[in-house]
Amino acid sequence: MRAFHGIQENRGEMLRLDFNENTVGCTPAVRTALARVTPEHWAIYPEYEKARARLAKSFGVRPAELVLTNGADDALRLLFDTFVDHGARVLIVEPTFNMFRFWADLAGARTVALRYDAGMRFPLEAVLRALRARPRVFFLANPNNPTGTVVGRPALRKILDAAPRTLIVLDEAYAEFCDVTVLPWIRRYPNLAVVRTFSKAAGLAGLRLGCVFVNAESAQAMRTAQSPFAVNTAALIAAQAAAADRRFLRGYVAEVKKSAREFVAALRRIGVQSYPTGANFLLADFGPRGPQIVAALARRGILLRDRTHDFGRPGFVRITIGTRPQMRRLVRELKREVY
């Protein structure tokens, strides 16, 4: 079982393009909302009903269909705790979010892993065949991390129709950056759970708030398995403020998309291959010198994510898309390494 510790600290002065964070920060409305809280309010345990009702409304679901968690990682852990027994089969498609396999190993599950192909395309037919064996859960990040691959609604419908006895968990951590979501389908498909996070587009990674959207019966089972105060008061307040400021979120997402188009064109001009993405990051292939390039950029204050271990050879690098000025700085430094 691979552990995920040892994250580089003292990153505050760096250009952080390694963890797919919001590179400009959250909406100012969050700071305003937190500033209104009295010392007496911080002294009491969190209360969830009003916050859950407001957040559910912002997502277009019923409060009974929403489970609040301490980040998306905790959402995945809670799904395992609630639905995955020791020895159960769990299906994933790799390379993908490392925490799927991490929690599966910790739960004693048997992981069945398929692969994206060399073009980072999703193996739909192989997935449909694997689902005939009725795994307990199929975990799919959509868009996928680190490939950026987006599985469209027709394929997702085939998966859900093919596996009524398998829990299909769609991790939509980057849903704000693409046009594909199945969140409205949770009432149509009782075997569907959707995971969201406020750590990416909303810029609240430091406060840790995740959401699971699922039918009311499954949501109640999850809350029964959850610790009573899993989410802190600051996260609840900040998330409500972030969800209410749709204008800020739309503006940030639009800037990231413009920045991504410009950055992809710049990579092409300097001879670096990249792959289509529906998220706020992209996967690039820097070739055999990839790890050395990543290390050199870190020395100059720019952090990227080396994904050599996912592909079995050096070169693959995941790059968070920041603002256009941030990405232009990266391109200038890349030119010094590539040419």
C-alpha positions as CSV (number, residue, x, y, z in Angstrom):
1,M,0.0,0.0,0.0
2,R,1.4,3.3,-1.1
3,A,1.2,6.1,1.5
4,F,0.8,9.8,0.5
5,H,2.9,11.8,2.8
6,G,6.0,13.9,2.5
7,I,4.3,16.7,0.4
8,Q,6.8,19.5,0.0
9,E,6.1,22.4,2.4
10,N,7.2,26.0,2.3
11,R,5.4,26.3,-1.0
12,G,3.9,29.6,-0.3
13,E,6.3,31.7,-2.3
14,M,6.4,29.3,-5.2
15,L,4.2,29.2,-8.3
16,R,2.3,26.1,-7.3
17,L,1.3,24.2,-10.5
18,D,1.6,20.8,-8.9
19,F,-1.7,20.1,-6.9
20,N,-4.4,21.6,-9.2
21,E,-5.2,24.2,-6.7
22,N,-7.0,27.5,-7.5
23,T,-3.9,29.7,-8.2
24,V,-5.6,33.1,-7.4
25,G,-7.4,32.2,-4.2
26,C,-11.1,31.9,-3.2
27,T,-13.7,34.6,-3.6
28,P,-13.4,37.6,-1.2
29,A,-16.9,36.7,-0.1
30,V,-15.4,33.9,1.9
31,R,-13.2,36.2,4.0
32,T,-16.1,38.5,4.6
33,A,-18.3,35.7,5.8
34,L,-15.6,34.3,8.1
35,A,-15.0,37.8,9.6
36,R,-18.6,38.0,10.7
37,V,-18.4,35.0,13.0
38,T,-18.3,35.8,16.7
39,P,-15.8,34.2,19.2
40,E,-18.8,32.6,20.9
41,H,-19.7,30.8,17.6
42,W,-16.2,29.4,17.2
43,A,-16.5,27.9,20.7
44,I,-19.4,25.6,19.9
45,Y,-19.5,22.4,17.9
46,P,-20.6,22.6,14.2
47,E,-24.3,22.5,13.3
48,Y,-25.0,21.1,9.9
49,E,-28.7,21.3,9.0
50,K,-28.9,24.9,7.7
51,A,-25.6,24.6,5.9
52,R,-26.6,21.3,4.2
53,A,-29.9,22.8,3.1
54,R,-28.3,25.9,1.6
55,L,-25.5,23.9,-0.2
56,A,-28.0,21.3,-1.4
57,K,-30.1,24.1,-2.9
58,S,-27.0,25.5,-4.7
59,F,-26.4,22.1,-6.3
60,G,-30.0,21.4,-7.1
61,V,-30.5,18.4,-4.8
62,R,-32.4,17.7,-1.7
63,P,-30.6,18.0,1.7
64,A,-31.3,14.3,2.3
65,E,-29.2,13.5,-0.8
66,L,-26.1,15.3,0.3
67,V,-23.4,14.1,2.7
68,L,-20.8,16.7,3.8
69,T,-17.2,15.4,4.4
70,N,-13.8,16.6,5.4
71,G,-12.6,17.0,1.8
72,A,-13.1,14.6,-1.2
73,D,-10.5,12.2,0.2
74,D,-12.7,11.8,3.3
75,A,-15.7,11.3,1.0
76,L,-14.0,8.4,-0.7
77,R,-12.9,6.9,2.7
78,L,-16.5,7.1,3.9
79,L,-17.8,5.4,0.7
80,F,-15.4,2.5,1.4
81,D,-16.4,2.4,5.1
82,T,-20.1,2.2,4.2
83,F,-20.2,0.0,1.1
84,V,-16.9,-2.0,0.7
85,D,-16.3,-5.1,2.7
86,H,-13.0,-6.8,3.1
87,G,-12.3,-8.9,0.0
88,A,-14.8,-7.1,-2.2
89,R,-13.8,-6.3,-5.7
90,V,-13.3,-2.6,-6.7
91,L,-12.9,-1.6,-10.3
92,I,-10.7,1.4,-11.4
93,V,-9.1,2.6,-14.6
94,E,-5.5,3.7,-14.2
95,P,-3.6,6.0,-14.1
96,T,-6.1,7.8,-12.0
97,F,-6.5,9.5,-8.6
98,N,-4.1,7.6,-6.3
99,M,-6.6,7.6,-3.3
100,F,-8.9,5.1,-5.0
101,R,-6.2,2.4,-4.7
102,F,-5.0,3.7,-1.4
103,W,-8.4,3.4,0.3
104,A,-9.1,0.1,-1.5
105,D,-5.8,-1.4,-0.1
106,L,-6.6,0.0,3.4
107,A,-10.1,-1.6,3.3
108,G,-8.7,-5.0,2.2
109,A,-10.5,-4.8,-1.1
110,R,-9.4,-6.6,-4.3
111,T,-8.6,-4.0,-6.9
112,V,-9.3,-4.8,-10.5
113,A,-7.4,-2.2,-12.6
114,L,-7.8,-1.5,-16.3
115,R,-5.7,1.1,-18.2
116,Y,-6.2,4.2,-20.3
117,D,-4.5,3.7,-23.7
118,A,-1.5,5.5,-25.1
119,G,-3.7,8.3,-26.3
120,M,-5.2,8.6,-22.8
121,R,-8.5,7.4,-24.1
122,F,-11.0,5.7,-21.8
123,P,-11.4,1.9,-22.4
124,L,-15.2,1.8,-22.4
125,E,-15.7,-1.8,-23.9
126,A,-13.2,-3.2,-21.4
127,V,-15.0,-1.5,-18.5
128,L,-18.4,-2.9,-19.7
129,R,-16.9,-6.4,-19.8
130,A,-15.4,-6.0,-16.3
131,L,-18.7,-4.8,-14.9
132,R,-20.3,-8.2,-15.9
133,A,-18.4,-9.7,-12.9
134,R,-20.4,-7.3,-10.6
135,P,-17.6,-5.6,-8.7
136,R,-18.9,-3.9,-5.5
137,V,-17.9,-0.4,-6.6
138,F,-16.5,1.2,-9.8
139,F,-14.6,4.4,-9.1
140,L,-14.2,6.8,-12.0
141,A,-12.7,10.3,-11.9
142,N,-14.4,12.4,-14.5
143,P,-12.4,14.4,-15.7
144,N,-9.7,12.0,-14.8
145,N,-6.6,12.9,-12.8
146,P,-3.9,12.9,-14.2
147,T,-4.9,12.3,-17.8
148,G,-7.5,15.0,-18.1
149,T,-9.8,12.5,-20.0
150,V,-13.5,13.2,-20.0
151,V,-16.0,10.4,-20.4
152,G,-19.1,11.7,-22.1
153,R,-22.7,11.2,-21.0
154,P,-23.6,8.5,-23.5
155,A,-20.8,6.3,-22.2
156,L,-21.6,7.0,-18.6
157,R,-25.2,6.0,-19.3
158,K,-24.1,2.7,-20.8
159,I,-22.0,2.0,-17.7
160,L,-24.8,2.8,-15.3
161,D,-27.3,0.7,-17.2
162,A,-24.9,-2.2,-17.5
163,A,-24.2,-2.4,-13.7
164,P,-27.3,-1.9,-11.6
165,R,-25.8,-4.0,-8.8
166,T,-22.5,-2.1,-8.7
167,L,-22.1,1.2,-7.0
168,I,-20.8,3.7,-9.6
169,V,-18.9,6.5,-7.9
170,L,-18.1,9.5,-10.2
171,D,-15.5,11.7,-8.7
172,E,-16.3,15.1,-10.3
173,A,-13.6,17.2,-8.5
174,Y,-13.0,19.2,-11.7
175,A,-16.6,19.3,-13.0
176,E,-16.7,23.1,-13.0
177,F,-14.1,23.1,-15.8
178,C,-16.0,20.8,-18.2
179,D,-19.5,20.4,-19.5
180,V,-20.1,16.9,-18.3
181,T,-21.8,16.1,-15.0
182,V,-24.2,13.3,-13.9
183,L,-25.2,15.0,-10.7
184,P,-28.9,15.3,-11.8
185,W,-29.0,11.5,-12.4
186,I,-28.8,10.5,-8.8
187,R,-32.6,10.0,-8.6
188,R,-32.6,8.1,-11.9
189,Y,-29.9,5.7,-10.9
190,P,-29.9,4.4,-7.3
191,N,-26.5,2.9,-7.9
192,L,-24.9,6.3,-8.6
193,A,-22.9,8.4,-6.2
194,V,-21.2,11.7,-7.2
195,V,-18.3,13.2,-5.3
196,R,-17.5,16.9,-5.4
197,T,-15.0,19.1,-3.7
198,F,-14.5,22.8,-2.8
199,S,-10.7,22.3,-3.0
200,K,-10.3,23.0,-6.7
201,A,-12.3,25.7,-8.5
202,A,-13.7,27.2,-5.3
203,G,-10.2,27.6,-3.8
204,L,-10.8,26.2,-0.4
205,A,-8.3,23.3,-0.3
206,G,-7.0,24.5,3.1
207,L,-10.5,24.2,4.7
208,R,-11.3,20.7,3.5
209,L,-14.9,20.3,2.4
210,G,-16.2,17.6,0.1
211,C,-19.7,16.4,-0.8
212,V,-21.2,13.1,-1.7
213,F,-24.5,13.2,-3.7
214,V,-26.4,10.0,-3.6
215,N,-30.0,8.7,-3.0
216,A,-31.4,9.5,0.4
217,E,-31.2,5.9,1.7
218,S,-27.5,5.5,0.9
219,A,-26.8,9.0,2.2
220,Q,-28.4,8.1,5.5
221,A,-26.2,5.0,5.7
222,M,-23.2,7.1,5.1
223,R,-24.1,9.6,7.8
224,T,-24.6,6.7,10.2
225,A,-21.0,5.5,9.5
226,Q,-19.6,9.1,9.8
227,S,-18.1,10.7,12.9
228,P,-20.5,13.3,14.3
229,F,-18.4,16.4,13.7
230,A,-16.4,15.5,10.6
231,V,-16.6,19.0,9.0
232,N,-15.5,22.2,10.8
233,T,-17.5,25.3,11.1
234,A,-15.1,27.5,9.1
235,A,-15.4,25.1,6.1
236,L,-19.2,25.2,6.3
237,I,-19.3,29.0,6.3
238,A,-16.7,29.3,3.6
239,A,-18.4,26.8,1.3
240,Q,-21.7,28.6,1.5
241,A,-20.1,31.9,0.6
242,A,-18.2,30.3,-2.3
243,A,-21.2,28.6,-3.6
244,A,-23.2,31.8,-3.6
245,D,-20.6,33.8,-5.5
246,R,-21.3,32.2,-8.9
247,R,-19.9,35.3,-10.8
248,F,-16.5,34.8,-9.2
249,L,-16.4,31.1,-10.0
250,R,-17.5,31.7,-13.6
251,G,-14.8,34.3,-14.1
252,Y,-12.1,32.1,-12.7
253,V,-13.1,29.1,-14.8
254,A,-13.2,31.3,-18.0
255,E,-9.7,32.5,-17.3
256,V,-8.4,29.0,-16.8
257,K,-9.9,27.9,-20.1
258,K,-8.4,30.8,-22.0
259,S,-5.1,30.2,-20.3
260,A,-5.2,26.5,-21.2
261,R,-5.8,27.2,-24.9
262,E,-2.8,29.6,-25.0
263,F,-0.6,27.2,-23.0
264,V,-1.3,24.2,-25.2
265,A,-0.4,26.3,-28.3
266,A,2.8,27.4,-26.6
267,L,3.8,23.8,-25.8
268,R,3.2,22.8,-29.4
269,R,5.5,25.5,-30.6
270,I,8.3,24.3,-28.4
271,G,7.8,20.7,-29.3
272,V,6.1,19.3,-26.1
273,Q,3.2,16.9,-26.5
274,S,0.1,17.4,-24.4
275,Y,-3.2,15.6,-24.1
276,P,-6.8,16.9,-24.3
277,T,-8.1,17.9,-20.9
278,G,-11.4,18.8,-19.4
279,A,-9.9,20.0,-16.1
280,N,-7.7,22.8,-14.7
281,F,-4.6,20.8,-15.5
282,L,-3.1,19.0,-18.4
283,L,-0.8,16.0,-18.9
284,A,2.4,16.7,-21.0
285,D,5.2,14.5,-22.1
286,F,8.6,16.1,-21.7
287,G,10.5,13.1,-22.8
288,P,13.4,11.4,-21.1
289,R,14.6,14.6,-19.4
290,G,11.2,15.1,-17.8
291,P,12.3,14.6,-14.1
292,Q,15.4,16.9,-14.7
293,I,13.2,19.6,-16.2
294,V,10.7,19.4,-13.3
295,A,13.6,19.7,-10.8
296,A,15.2,22.6,-12.6
297,L,11.9,24.5,-12.6
298,A,11.4,23.8,-8.9
299,R,14.8,25.5,-8.3
300,R,13.5,28.5,-10.1
301,G,10.3,28.6,-8.1
302,I,7.8,26.7,-10.3
303,L,6.3,23.4,-9.0
304,L,5.0,20.8,-11.5
305,R,4.0,17.2,-10.7
306,D,6.2,14.4,-12.1
307,R,4.0,11.4,-12.9
308,T,6.8,9.0,-14.0
309,H,5.5,6.3,-11.6
310,D,2.0,6.3,-13.3
311,F,3.4,5.4,-16.7
312,G,6.5,3.3,-16.2
313,R,8.8,5.7,-17.9
314,P,10.1,9.3,-17.3
315,G,8.6,12.2,-19.2
316,F,5.0,12.5,-18.1
317,V,4.2,15.7,-16.1
318,R,0.9,17.0,-14.8
319,I,0.7,20.8,-15.0
320,T,-2.0,22.9,-13.2
321,I,-3.4,25.6,-15.4
322,G,-3.1,29.0,-13.7
323,T,-3.8,32.5,-15.1
324,R,-2.3,33.6,-18.4
325,P,0.5,35.6,-16.8
326,Q,1.4,32.6,-14.6
327,M,1.5,30.2,-17.5
328,R,3.5,32.6,-19.7
329,R,6.1,32.6,-16.9
330,L,6.2,28.8,-17.0
331,V,6.6,28.9,-20.8
332,R,9.6,31.3,-20.6
333,E,11.3,29.0,-18.1
334,L,10.4,25.9,-20.1
335,K,12.1,27.3,-23.2
336,R,15.3,27.6,-21.3
337,E,15.1,23.8,-20.6
338,V,13.7,22.5,-23.8
339,Y,15.8,24.4,-26.4
